[in-house]
Amino acid sequence: MVVERFKDGQPRPVYERAAADGRMMPDGLRYVDSWVEANFARCFQLMECDDLTLLMTWIARWSDLVDFEVVPVVPSASAAAAISGA
């Protein structure tokens, strides 16, 4: 899960770049879905990749407009299986 905080609280430059250039993701990085906080302060994006450098490359392309926090997550069913030892 990628948590994005728009620099200076300004989401507009992010949306403008995305409209002009797309998500600017390297091959192998997969966008799953995203949610934006109601006050436009943060965006939560679920991304998938097998190589962390792909995620880091994508982050570098947007780091002038966004501060990032990366939180590794797994599906709830996988977490439950890990906890139960299944």
ZIGILIN-V118769 format. One line per field, one symbol per residue. ss: DSSP state (A for helix, B for strand, O for the rest). phi: phi as a letter, one per 40 degrees, with the letter a starting at -180 (. if undefined). Layout:
BEGIN
ss: ???
phi: ???
END
This chain:
BEGIN
ss: OBBBBBAAAOOAAAAAAAAAAOOOOOOOOBBBBBBBOOOOOBBBBBBBOOOAAAAAAAAAAAOOOBBBBBOOOOOAAAAAAAAAOO
phi: .bbbbccfgbcdccccccccbgcfccdhcbcbaabbddcgcabbbcbbacbdccccccdccbccbbcbbbbcbbddccccccccgc
END
